[in-house]
Amino acid sequence: MKSFKYYKEKKPLLTINLKIFTFFIAFLIFTGVHAREYQATYSFDIKNESITKVIEKIQKETGYIFFYYNGVIDPDLKINLKTNNLSLSQTLDRLFASTNNGYRLSGRQIFVFRKNEEKGNSIAPQQQTRKVTVKGTVTDDSGLSVIGASIVEKGTTNGTVTNIDGQFTLGNVAPGATVTISYIGFTTQTIIAKENETYNIRLKEDPKTMDEIVVIGYGTQRRSLVTSAISKLTIDESTTRQVASPSQLLNGRIAGVTTFTGSGNVGSGERMSVRGMASISAGNEPLYVIDGVPITNDSGNLFNFGETMSSLATLNTSDIESIEVLKDAASAAIYGSRATNGVIVITTKSGKEGRSDVQVNVSTGFSKFPNIGKIKLADSELYIKDYNAGIDNYNKQYGYSVGSSGYKTHISNPFGDLPDTDWMDLITQTGTMFNMDASFSGGTKKTKYYIGANYNTTEGIIVNNKMNKVNLKAKVSHEFTPWLEVGTNNSANYTKNFQVPGAELGSTVIGRAIEQRPFDRPYKPNGDYYVGGTDELTRHNIVQIMNEQDVYLENFRFLGNYYAMLKYKDKLSWKYSFSADVNYTYDYTYYNENHPYGMGNGRLIDQNRLIKNFISENVINYNDKFKDFSLSATLGHSFQKVTNRNAQVDGRGFPSPSFNVNSVASEILGSTSMGVYAMESYFGRATLSYLDRYILTGTLRGDGSSKFAKDQRWGWFPSLSLGWNISNEKFMEGRDAEIKFRASYGKTGNQGGIGRYDYQALMMGGYNYRGNSGIAVSSFGNSELTWETADQYDIGFDVTLLKGKVNIMLDAYQKNTKDLLYSMPIQATSGVTSIMSNIGSMRNRGLEFTINTHFTFGKFEWLSQFNIATNKNKITSLIDETTPISIGSNRALKVGEEMGAYYIFEMEGIYQYDGEIPKEQYDIGIRAGDVKWKDVDGNGIINDNDRVMMGSSNPDFYGGWNNTFRYKGLQLDVFFTYMYGNDVYAQWMTTVARAGYRMAKLKEYAENAWTGPGSTNTYSRSMEGDVNNNRNSDRWLKDGSFIRLRTLTLGYNLPKKIIEPIGLKGLRVYCQADNLFLLTKYPGWDPEISNNLDPRFVGVDNWNVPQPRTFMIGANISF
């Protein structure tokens, strides 16, 4: 038998050198960190407390951990300790001066021994006879190495820390002894020392939310000191579903937050709402703050073709570390006039001190049109039968016979027995997606960095819909001296979105397809298109439109923040920052000569817009402790200037399709515009805490906006909040619960949705009077226009039970908005149709409940996050208190009603006999088989005065439920979202539930049409040119309640023993499916999309593309 000598596998020299270099740097950092930490100062004022209680307080204040034998310290010994800005060593010297104990510092551990024993070693001789060596690796939940974790033999000072790879070796351990593994922010774990055993320990994050750090306006704060309603979502690759936009991460995950999607198209617009709608037209979108920079929300398409694009769609979700939602005025008032609708604070990742990480995420998949066969249309045979019945009813009612001038003839299938056309198959496809991002991050005590890049390409479920996206990010900070720190945070994004036709040419892309008659065809036998809008096709030929146009949107966005911060000890800092949000958008729309809009040698529309948002800020922060009090204060000044420039060129008539530039067009129309607005602000906040038990926070911000007249320019927005940490009371000692009560009041403002110059009368050129050019008033100004303000009240409880296994948040709130901004209609004889005004008030009131649990059963873990919220909206006053203000074909504003209620006709049934019909209606052609509408005013005439307020797009309650199941390396995530009590207006039904308009008809309505008395009281008769039965009414108002299986994810973290030999720190592979299951009574494809993202009209479905069903696989790789 051959014998082989043991050899160690050779690793590449570069890998070895990098590890040596990295470990050397980490060692320097580690020693430097603790050298600096020993210089930190602490103040204590403790009287007559046991030494064990004193040690607990020092641990809590410093973050260091004490280790000592049982019996080494006298637990009954009473201690008085008073220090003022002493170092840790000086504090410990004073603590043990009057005792029989000494100490030794090692890393973040403090080992205590008796003074008469050898320093650092108090192991009894009988325990030193037989020892074992314990080896292992410590990782976190995502499989990354934990550097510097404490490994200590329980009851001794025998301990060590993990190295840069998370590995440890602890010798001289008694067999069977308990070894503890601990690290700040994680729950401590234990193992039993065994000989020849290698341990793989995965630390779990400490679920105690009171110690969590949350981002607040212009700073951070421990959760225990937060006195306002702030919810936090931490982004973790192992638990966060892959989404196209950060706003989708919050949908169903944060109580009180909803996200409405314009459609399932790639890059579609979204609208996020926090605690309901609080404004009519001043905007209901929350303020988005990315790494301290309030961004503009204007990132949509510029012309009237295609869809708007979400302003957050440009971000790379892998760059995000956490998202905080500031819900109430106490948390949001620091942002003043932009905070009425809440604030979404997005914090991107930074480098971590003492570690260097390389992370690569890659995923790919496909998407399908969900439940495409749910909407069933009549086939050719049924369609022709129903249509001809409508013709017979028409001829009979008006007395037409064969040969009469008004007589209508039956239709037939011009294509004989040829199969019906599947128009939906012609415009839909299987979408594809690919995403890859990489990041490199690390840091020392002085320098921290994060560099990331992302590439994403996605094809939608509608033909030609595609989006390519590239993100680059660099974030660096450096501490030159203990008193000076500088930093920069830059991100650049390029997006090219190939859009699908929007609502021009009569309908959406799906409407143009599905509303065609079942036997209609896109192509003639010779290959030419059948022409829409003619006897050949009623609707425009969607195949022709999509083939003969080139429509895309290009967007470049740069976000930059640059700061310098002066620091004095850990108490005082002054930070100056300059931020830039530069957004350039280019819309390209080209119709060739074969397109309905390009007839006459083509048409090209070029439009571009440049938005520059610059912010300059000075912020002073002060933190101090004195006796039992702690004080945190912020004082700041901000100046913001936003400019935008627009240019549009519309060219028609090109010599050849090859010359698709406007300079060669025979007819050119052009226009330009620009606008500027500015805002100056002063703000301050102070938090005073007594024993971390009673907390008082006050905030004041003043904003001066150029959007208002001089006398109305400044608005002041205060807030006051109280917190009571009940668990810190003496009567709660020894109880396994953390309880905090919160109460707050504040005032916030809103200036969104109004023009830069609405307070001034504007003039516009281009008018012609008797052959002379001139100008005219285009809008009246309103010098009394003022801020829309909201008084907000909130009370809440934060509760942690069972040692952090159960966390509960409960909030009740009320928001009273006054001076609502709205463009009020005025007499058209003035030459202007409306004027921006303050017209009324509104109230929002609701409850929010969140419960998060984390239970472990051996190696099995179950994490659950459930939330539910309610919001009741009511308009409390308007200029006209009695008459509804119509704001659309199916909406109105009325005192006492919801913002979101529908203003429509109410159906009472079907007339069964002509004798039932009032004379006024009979005279205009209403007959048996037609819809009977409620005659509200009783005059026999059905008109707009008979519309009533009913239903609402606002739900009774909504929320989400996420469950995570872990077993060893396996993890299953099941995420549901739900909504109940919301009504959706199915606008699409108005075109396919009627007859006589040469368009498709729903199978249900064709089969069940009224044919005589008693046949039905739901479906109207078929009638050529029907004008009565298709009113905006409750016929099309449908229950939009749903439960959706939003995401199902199965992931697996490969074991260290498999991945370490190939140089990896962590490798997670996963598969994910979205929108697998939807339980709803809604007859359309998706009750969660909306034709209009304006909050006044949300909840209208007009053939919107549903959210796709997606399947993907991916991997998260760390080096």
N, C-alpha and C positions, 0 to 999 in steps of 0.2 A: 504494500500500500504506500502510495506517495504521501509524504508529509509536507505540509505547507506551513511556512513560517507566518506568524501573525504580522500583518502590516496594516497601516492606517491609510485609508483612501486619500489620495492626494487631491487637494482642492485647487482650483485655479489661483494663480498667484495674486491676481487682482482682487479676488474675493477675500483672500487671507489678509492682504494689505489693507483693504477697506475695513475689514472687521477690526484689525489692530488699531487702525487710525481712529475709527469710530469709538472703540472702547477707550482709547487714550483721551479723546475729546470728552467722552462721557465722564471719565474719571476726574478730569480737570473741572468739568462742570459741577460734578458731585461735591468735590472738595470746596470749590468756590461758592456753591450754594450754601453749604453749611457754615462756611466762614462768614458769609454775609448774614445768615440767619442768627448765628450766635451774637451778632451785633445788634439785632432787633431789640427793642426795649418794651417792657411790659410794666403795667401798673396794677397793683392789687391792694385792696383794703378789706381784709378778712379778720373777723374777730371771733375768738372762742369757738372754733369749729374743729371737728376731728381731722386728723392729718389725712385720712383717706378722702374726706370731702374736699380738702384743700388740693390734693393731688388731682382729683377729678376736674376741679375748676382750672388748674394750670393746664391740664391736657386739653380741655375745651378751648382755652384761650390761645395756646401756642401751637397746637396740632402735634406736639410730641407725645410719645407713649411711654409710660412708666412700666418697668418690669422688676419684680422682686419676689422672694420666697414668701410662703405663708409663715408668719411668725417673725419675719425680719422687721416689720413695722408694727408698732403698738397701735392698734386701731382705736383705742380709747384716749390716746394722747390728744389734748386740745392745743390748738395752734393759733397764734395771732401773727398775721403777716401783712405788713404795710410797706409797699414799695412804690416808687414813683420814677418811671422811665428807667428801670434797671434792665441790664441784659439778662438773658436766660441764666447764665452761670451765676451772676450776682444774686438773682432771685433764688436759685437753688441753694446757694451758700447760706442765705438768710433763712430759708426754710428749714434746713437741717442743722443750723448752728446750735440750737438748744436740744437736739435729739442725739440718739446714739447711732445715727445713720450717716452714711456717706453716699456718693453717687458717682457714676461714670457716664459721660455722653458718648454715644456711638451712633452716628447718622441721626435719625429721628427718634432714637430710643434713649431712654434714661434708665440705667440699671442702678438699683438701690441695694446697698449691702450694709452690714453692721461694721462699725468703725474698728472693732477689735478683730475682724476677719480680713483675710487677704483681699485687697481691692479687686473687684470684678470677679471674685470666685468664692462662692459660698456653698459649694457642693459638698455634701457630707462624704467622708471617706468611704463609708459603706456603699455609697452610690457610684464610686469610681472604679469598681472592680471590673465590670464588663460593659463595654460600650458598643454602639453601632453607629454607622454613618448613613444619614438620610440624604437622598438626592432627588431632584425633581425639576419640573418646569412650571412656571406660573404664567397663565394667560388671562385675558379678559374675555367677555362674552363673544367678541368678534374674532377671537383666536389670536390677537396680537399679544406680544410679550409684555409683561408688566415688569418694568425696571425699578429696582429699589424697594420691592416688597419685603416686609420684615418676616423673617423665619426664626421663631423662638421656641425653645423647649420650655413648655409651660412649667412655671414654678422655679425657673432658674434664670441666670443671666446669659445662658448659652444661646447665642443667636447669630444670624448673618442676614445678608440682603441678597436679592437676586441681581444677576449681572445684566448686561445689555441684551442678552438673548432670553431673559426671564428665567435663567437657570440658577440653581443653588446647590451647594453641598454643605451640609451641617454635620460635623463630626462630634464625637464624644457625647452621644445621646444614649440615655438609658433605654434598654429594650422595653417596648410597651408604653413608653412615655408619650404624652400628648404634645404634639407640635402645632403651634398656631401660625397661620399665614394671614397677614393683614397688610392693608394698604389704604391710604386715605381715599374716601369715596366709595369703598367697597366693603361688603360685609366680611367679617373675619371667618375663616374656615379652619378646621382642625383635621389632623391626620394622626394615626397611631404609628409610632416608629417601629419599623420592621427591618430586619437585616436583608440585604440583597434585594431591596425593593426600590423601584424608580416610580415617582409619583408625578402625575399630570394633574395640576390643580387649576381649575377655572374659577376665577373670582367673579362674583356677581355684584353689580352696582348696588350700593346701599339705597334701599327704597325710601329712606326717611326724607320726606320732601321738605321738612323744615330747615334742613341744612343745604338745600339746593340753592345754587346761585342763579338768579334770574336777571335778565336785561331789562332795565327801566329806561325811561327817557334820559339820555345824557349820563348814563352810568349803569352800575350793577348793584344788586342788593341781595342779602341772604333772604330766603323765603320767609324765615321766621320774623323778619322785620318789615315785610311787605304788607301794607294796609289797604291795598286796592285789589281789584279783580284783574289778575294777570294769569293767563294760561300759557304753558310752555310745551312745545313739541321738540324733543331732541331727535336729531336726524342720525340714524344708525343704519349702515348698509345692511346689517343682518336682520333688521326688523322693519325697515321702511320700504314700501312698495315703489317700484320704478314707475315714474310718471313723467309726463311731458312738461308740466309747469308746476312751480312750487305751490301755487294756490290749490292744486288738486291734493296736495299732501294734507291740507287742513280740513278738507271736506269729510265730515263725519268723525273727525278726531278731536275737535275742540267744541265744547258745548257753546251754543249760541252763534256759531259760524256756519254759514251756508255758502256754497259756490254754485252759481248757475252757469251753464255752458250754452253758448250760442248754438253750437252744433257739434257733431262728431268729426268735422273736418280737421285736418292737421293745422295746428296753430290757431284754432278758432278762438274768438273772443270769450272772455269769462267775466262774470260779475260776482264779487265777493261781498257778503253782507255780514256785519257784526251787530247782533241784537236788533235785527229788523230794519225797516226803512224809516228814516227820520226826516226826510226832505222830499219835496215835490219835484223840484228841478235844480236844486243847488248841488246835487250829487250825493250819492249814497255809498260811494266806494270808500273804503278805509284809506288812510294815509299809509303808504309803503315806505319804510325806512330801511335801507340796505347799508349795513355797517356805518350807521350814523348819518347817511345821506338820504334826505327825503327826495324821492324821485318823482318825475312827472308821469302821469298815467296816459299820456298821448302817444301811443305806439300802435296806431291802427292804420288801415289803408286810408288813402287820401281822397280817392274818387268814389263814385257811387257803385262801383262794381266790386264783387267779392265781399268778403267779410272783414270785420275788424279783427285785429290780432291782439292777444293778451299782452299787456305790458310786462308781465313776468315771464312770458314764454322765452325771453332771451336769456334767462338765467340757467346755469347748470346746477341741477339739484344736488349733484355730488359734492359741490363746493360749499353747501350749506351745513352749518353745525347745529343751529337751533333756530326756531321761530317762536317768538313771543307775541301774544295777542293782548294788547292793552284795551280792555273792554269798557271800563268806566271812566268818568271824568277825573277821578283822583289820580289814575295812572296816565291818562292821555292829555290832561290839561297843560302839561309842560310843552305840548306841541300846539296849544292854543287854537287858532282859527281853522286848523286843518284836521282837528281831532274829534269832531262830533260823531263821526261814523266809526270810531275806533282807530287803532294804529296797529299795523302789522310790522313788527321789528324782525328783520332777517339778519342773522349774524353768520358770516361765513367763517370757514375754518382758518385756524392760525397754526403756526408751528408750535410744538410742545417742547418745553425745556428738557434737555437731557435725552432726547430720543430723535432718531432720524427714521422717517417712514417713507416708503415708496408704495403707492396704492394704485392699482390698475383695475378698472371695472369695465367689463365688456358684456353686452347683451345683444341678442338678435331675436326676431320673432315675426309673427304675421298677425293680421287682423281681418275680421270678417264682419259683414253687415248682419246685425243680430235680428233674428225672427223676421227675415225679409218677406216670408209668406203670410205674416199675420194679417195684413190688410188685404182682404179678398175682394177682387173686382169681378164684375160680370164678364163672362166670356162672350164671344161674338154672338152666339145664338141667343143667349138671355138678353144681351144688350139690345140687339135689334128688335126682339119681341117687346121689350119695355119701351124703347124709343118710339116704335110704331104705335104702341098703345097711347103714348102721349100725343102723337099726331092725330089719332082718332078722336081723343078727347078735345083737342083744339078745334078740329073741323066741326065736330058736333056742337060744341058750345057756341061757336060763332056762325053756325049755319052754312058753312062752306061745303060745296059738293064738287064733284069732278067737273072741271071746266071753269069753275069760278076763279076770279083773279087771286083770291087769297087762299085758295085750296093748297094744302101741303100734301105731298106724296110720301109714301113709305120709302124707307131706305133698305138697302140690301148690302151684302158683303161683296165689295168689288173684286175681292181676291178669291172668291169661291171657297173651295175646301182647304185652302192653304192654312197652315197652323197660325194661331194668333202670335203677335209679336210680343216678346218679353222685353219691354222697354227698360225695365230695371236691370236686366242682365246686360244691356248695352252700356249702361252708365256706371255700373259698379264693378269692383275688382277686389281681389285679395290684396290687402295692403301689406307692406313689408316695413321692417324697421331694423336699424342697426345703430348701436350707440357704443362709443368707447371713450373713456376718459382716463387720464393719468394725473397723478399729483405727487409732488415731492415736498416733504415738509420736515422741519426739524428746528433745533434751536439750542442756544446756550443760555446762560443766565442773562447775557446782555443782548443777544441777537436772536430773533425768531423769524422764520420765513415759511411761506407756503406758496408753491408754484403749481398751477393746474392748467390742464388743457382738455378740451372736450370736442368730439366730433359726433354729430348726429344726423342721420338721414332717415326720413320717414315718408312712406307713401301711404296715402289715405285710402279709404274704401270707395271713394268716388274717383273715376278715371281722371287723370291729369293732376289730381291734388297731391302735392309733394312739398316737403320742406327740408332744406339743408341748413344746418346750423353749426357754427364754429365758435367756441368760447376759449378765451385765454385769460388767465388770472395770475397776478403776482402781488403778494402781501408780505411786507418786510417791516420790522421794527428793530431799532437799535438803541441801547442805552449807552451814550457816550460817557456819562458820569453818573454818579448816584442822583444828580439833580437835573439831568437833561436827557430826554428821550425823544427820538424822532421816528417817524414812520410814514409809510405810504401803502395805499391799497388801491390797485388798479385792475379793472376788468374790461375786456373788449369783446364785443359780440358781433358776429356777422350772420344774418339770417336771410335766406332767399326762399320765399314762400310762393309756390305756384298755386294760385287760388282757383276756385271753381266759380261759375257764374252766381251772382247774388240775386237780388230781387228785380233786376232790370228785365226788360222784355216780357213782363207780365207775371212771372212766377219764379220760384227757385228751380234749381237743377232737377230735383226730384219731381216737382210739380209739372214741369214741362214733359217729363218722361211718363209718369204714371197717369196723368190726365188724358193722354192720347187714347183714342178709341182702340179697342182690343185688336181690330183688324188693320189699323194704320201701320205704315211702314216708313222707315227712314229713307230708303233708297228706291228710285225708280228702276225698272228693268235695265235701262241703259247706264245705270250707275250714278245718275244725277240725284240730287237731293229732292225729296218732296218739300215744297215750300210751306212754311208755317204761316198762319194768319190768312190763309186762303181756303178755297173749297177743298184743297188737297189735305191740309192739316189745320186743325183749329189752333192748337198751340204751336209755337215756334219749334222747329226741328232741333231738339237738343243735341242730337248727334252732329248735325251740321254746325251748331254753335261751338261745341267742344273741339271739333276737328279744325275749325277755321279761325281760331283765335289763339293769341299768346298773351296770357295775363300772369303777371307775377309782381311781387312786392319784395324789394330789397331794403333791409334795415341794418344800419350800423349804429351801435350804441357803445359809448365809452362812459364808464363810471370811474372817477378818480377821487381819492381823498388823500390829502397830505397834511401832516400835523407835526407840531413841535410841542413838547410838554416839559414845563419846569416843575420840579418836585422839591419839597422841603420835608425831609424825613418821610414818614408815612401819613402825614397830617394834611399837607397843603399842596395843591397842584394847580397849575394854570396851563390850559391847553388851547392853542390856537390851531384851527383847522380851516383848510380851503377845500371845497368840494366842487366837482364838475360833473354834470350829467348832460352829455352831448348826444343828441339823437338825430340821426339823418335817415330819412325815409324816401325811397324812390318807388313810384308806382308806374308800371309799364303796361299799357293795354293796347294791343294791336289786333284789329279786325281786318282780315284780307277781303278781297273783292267778293268772295263767296259767302261771307258772313252777313246776316241780316242787317247789322249795323255798319257793314263795310261796303255796301252796294255803292258803286260809283268809284271803283278803284281804291278802296280801302280807307281805313281810318286809324290814326295813331294818337293816343292820349298819353302825354308825358306829364307827370306831376312830381314835384319833389318838395320836401319840407325839412327845414333845419330848426331844431329846438335846442337852445342852449340854456341850461339851468345852472347858475353859479351861486354858491353859498359860502359866506365867510362867517366864522363863528369864533367867539372867545368864551371859554367856560372855565370857571374857577370852582374847584371842589375842596371842601374842608372836612376832615374827620378827626374826632378827638374823643377821649374818655376822661371823665373826672368824677371821682367817687363812684357812685352807682349809676351814673348817667353816661350815655354815649350820644354824640351829636354828629350828624352828617348834613352838610349844607352845599348847595349848588347855586351859582350865580352866573348868568350868561347873557350874551348879546349875539344876535344873528342878523345878517342882511342877505336877502335873496333877490336875485334878478333873473327873470325868465324872458327870453326873446325868441320869437319864431318868425321865420320867413317862408313863404309859400310861392311857388311858381307853377303855372300850368300852361301847357301848349297843346292845342287840339288841331291836328292836321288831317286834311281830307284830300283825296284825289292824288294817288301816287302813280308815276309812270310805269312802275313795275313792282311786283311783290318783293323783288330783290332790294328795292330802295325804301326800306322802312325806317327812314329818318325824316323828321318833320321839315328839315330844310329844303326838301325837294317836293313837298306837298303843294298842290295848286291852291289850296285854301287853308290859311293858318289863322287860328284864333288864340290869343294869349292873354294871360292875366297874372298879376303878382299881388302879394299882400304881405304885410308885416305887422307885428304887434309886440308890445313890451309891457310887462307889469313887474312891480317890485314890492317887497315887503320887508319891513324892519321890525325887529322883535327884541324885547327884553324879558328875561324870565329868571325865576328863582325857585328853589325848593329847599325845605329844611325838614329833617327828621330827628326827633328827640325820643330817646328810648331810656326807660328806667328799668334796670335789671333785666333787660330783654323781656320784660313782662308787660309794660305799658308803652305803647308807641303812638306818637303824634306826628303826622306829616302834613305840611302845608305847601301849596304851590301857587304861584302867580305868574301869569304871562300876559304881556301886552303886545298886540300886533297892530301895525299900521300898514294898511294895504292901499295901493294906488287904484284899486278897482272901485273905490268909493269916493264920494265928494269930500272936500277938505274937512267939513264939520262932522262927517260920519266916518272918518278914515280909521280912527283908533278903536280897538275893542280890547277889553280887559277880561281875563278868564282865570278866576281863582278856583282853588279846590282845598278841601280839608278832609282828612281821614284819620280814623282812630283804629288802633289794634290792641287786642288784649290776648297775650299768650297765657291762656288759662292753665296750661300744663306746667307753667313755671311757678304757680302758686304753691304754697307749702301744703295746702290740703290735697294737692295732686301728687305729692311725693310718693314714689313707690308704685304708682299706677302706670300701667302699660298703655299710655295714650298721650298723644300730643294734640292739643286743641287750641285753635286760635279763632277769635271773633274779630270781624272787620266791619267798619261802617264808614261810609264816605258820602260827601256831597261835592259837586263841582259844576262849573259852567264851561262849556266849550262853544266854539263858533264854526261857521261854515260859510265859505265864499266860493266854493266850487260850483261849476255849472253856469256861472254868469260871465258875461263878456268883460273884457278889459276896460271898455268904455261905456258900459250901460248907464252910467250916471250922466253921460253927456249926450247931447243931440249930435247925430252923425250926418254928414253929407256924402253923397255919392255922385260921381260923374257918369257920363254916358247917356244923358238925357238929351232929347232933341225937341226944340220948340220952334216951329215955323222955319225949319231949316237951319237953325242955329244950335250949336252945342251948348249944354248947360249942366248945372248941378241941381240936386234937389235933396230935401231931407229924407234920409232913409230910415231913421229911427229917432224917436223922442228920448230925451234924457230924463232921468229921475234923480234929482239932487238929494232927495230924502231917502234914497235907497240905503239900507243899513245892514248890519251883520245879521245873519240867521244864527240864533243862539239856542242852546239846549241846557236846561238845568237837569242834572243827572243825580240820582240817589241810588245807593247800593248798600246792602248789608250781606254779609257772608260768613261762612264758617269753613275753616280748613281743619280736617281731622285725620290723624294717623293712628292706627290701631295695630295690635298684634305685632309689635316690634317692626313696624314699617310694612307689614304684609298687606294692609288695607289702608288706602288713602282716599279721602272723600273731600270734595269741594262742593259747596252749596251756596248759591247766590240768588238774591231777589233784587230786582232793579226797577226803576221807573225813570223814563227820559221824557221831559216836557220840552218840546221844541216850539219856539215862537218866532215871529217875523219871517214866516216861510216865504222863500223867494219863488216867484212864478211870473212868467210873461203873460200878463193879463190881457185878454182881448179888449180892443176899444173900437169905436166906430170907424169903419173903413173910409168914411168921408174925409177923415183927417189925412188920408194918404198913407197912414201907417196902421197896421192891423193889431199890434200889441205893444205893451210897454212893461219892462221888468219892474216888479213891485213886491213889496212885503204884504202878503194877503191873509195870513192866518196862523193857526197853531195846530200842533199834533202831539199825541201822547203814545209812547210805547211802554209796555209793562210786561215783565216776564220773570220766569224762574229758570235756573240752570242747575243741573245736578250731574256730577261726575264721580264715578267710583272706579278706582284702579286697585287691582289685587295681584299678589305675587305669592304663590304657594309652591312649596317644594315637597315632593314625596319620593324620598330616596334620590335616584338619578333623574326623576321625572319632574319637570317644572311646568306650571301653568300660570301664564300672565294674562290678565283680562283688563280691558279698558272699555268702560261703558259710559255713555253720556246721553242725556236727554235735555231738551230745552223747549220752552214755550215762549211765545211773544204775541201779545195782543196789541194791535195798532188801532188808533182811533183819531179821526180828525175832530178837533175840539172847537175850532172857530174858523170862519172864512169871512171875506168881505160881504158876500151874499149868504146869509144864514139859512135861507129856505130853498133856493133853486140850485140844483146840482150844476157844477161847472163841468161841461163836457170836455174831455181831453182826448177824445178819439172815438172811433166807431163803436167801441164796446167798453169804455171806461169813463168815469166821472168822479169829481170830488164833491163830497157832501158832508155837512156837519153830522157827527154821530156815526158815520160809516168808516170802514177801513180804507186806508190807502192800498189799493189792490183789489177792491170790490169791482164787480162787473156791472155795467149799466146797459141792460139788454131787455129785449122783449121776453115775456113769459108765455110759454105754450100751455094751453088748457086742454088740448086734444085735437081731434079731427071732426070737422062738420060732417055729419052722416046724411043730412037731408038739406036741400036748398031752403026749406022753410025755416031752418034755424038761423039763417044768416041775416044779420041786420041789413036793412035796405041800402044804407050808405056803402056797405061793402059789396053787396050783390051788384050794385050799379057799376062797380069798377071791375067786375069779372070774377069775384070770389064765388066758388061753387062747392057743392058737396064733394068731400075728398081733400079739400084744402085745410090748412092748419087754422085752428081757432086760437087767436091771440087774445090775451087778457086786455080788456078795454078799461084801463085804469081810470080815465076821466069820464067814462060812461057816455060819450057822445056818439058812439057808433062808428067813429073813424079811428083807424089805427095809424098813428104817426109817432114822431119822436117823444111826444108828451106821454106816451104810454109805456115808455121804458121804465124799468124798476132796477133798484140796486139789489143784487143777489150774488151769492158765492164770493169767493176770494181766492187769489193766488197764494195767499199766506197760509201756511200750515197751522194746524192746532198744536202739533208738537213734532219734533224732528231730532235726529241724532245719529249715533253710530255705535258699533260694538265690535271691538277687535279682540281676538283670542290668539295667543301664542302658546304653542305646545313644544317643549323641548325634551329630548331624550338623548343623552350623550351628545353626539354631533348632529343629530337630526333636529330640524325645526320646521313646524307647520304653523303658518299664519292664516287665519280665517277672518276676513273683515267684511262686516255688513254695514250698510247705511239704510236709513229709513226716513219716511216722511208720512204724516197722516193729516188728512183734513184739507189739503190744498186742492183747488179746482184748476183744471187746465182747459183753456178755450181752444178746441180743436178746429182751428180755422180751415184746415184742409178738408174737413167734411162738407163745408159749404159748397165746394165745387164738385164733389163726387157723390153727393146724396141727392142731387137734383137731376131732372131730366130736361131734354129739349135744348141743350146747348152744345151738342156735338162733341161732348167730352165723355170720358169714362164714368161709370157709375158703380157704386158699391153693390156687391152681390146681395147683401142683406136688404138694401132698399129697393133693388129691382125685383127681388123675389116676393117681397111683402108689401108692395105698393097697394094703396087702397083701390078696391075694385067695385065696392058697393056697400050699402049700409051694413054695419056690423062686421065688416071684413077686418078692420084694424082701427085702433084709436091712437096709433103711434106714427105710422108711415103715411105720408101724403100721397095723393094720386100722381101718376105720371102726366106731365102736361108740357107741351111744347111752349118754350118761352116763359116758363114759370117765373113770376115776379113776386109772389106773395109768400111762398113757403120757405124762402131762403134768408129771412131776416137774421140779423145778429141776435141770437136768442139763446135760451137755455137748452135748445135742441142740441147745441154743440158744446155745452158746458159739461165737462166730464170729471169724474173723480180721479185725481192725480196721485192718490196715496200709493205708496210702494214700499217694498222691502227688496233691496238689491244686494246680492253677493258681489261686493265691489271687487274684492281681490282674494285669490287663493294662492298661497305661495308655499312651496316645499323646498327647503334648503338643507345642505349638508356641509358641515365643517370637517374637512379631512384631518385625520389625526396627525400630530406633530411628527410621529415616527415615520410617516410617509412623506411629508413635505419638506422636513428639514434637510434630508440628504440632497435635495435638489435646490437648496438655497432659498426656500420660501419661509416666511414667518406665518403666513396664514393663507388658506385657500378655501373659499366657500363657493359651491356650485348650487344653482337653484333653478327652478322652473316656476313661472308665474302665469296666472290666467286672470283676466279682468272681465267683469260683466258676464259671468257665467250664468247667472240666474237672476230673473226679475219677476217678482210677484206683484201684479197690479191689475186693477179692473180697467185701466185706461185702454181704449181701443186702438190707440196709435202705437208707434214703435217705442217711444221713450217719453215718459211724463216729466223728465228732469231737464229737458232742453227748452229753449225759449227763442222765439223769432225776434225778440227785441230785448236787449239787455238794459234798456231804460226801466228803472224800477216801477214806473207807472204802468208799464205794459208787459212786464214779465209774466210768463205763464201762458203765452200764446204760441201754439204750434202750427206752423204753416209749411208742412212738408220739410221740417228741419231734419238734417242728417242725424241719425241717432248716434249715441256713443258706441264705438265699435266694440266688438268682443275680441280681445287680444290674447295671444299666447306667446310666451317668450321663454328663452333659456338664457342664463348668464352666469358669470363668475366674478367674484371679488377676490383679487389677488394682492397680497401684501409681501413686500420684500424687506 
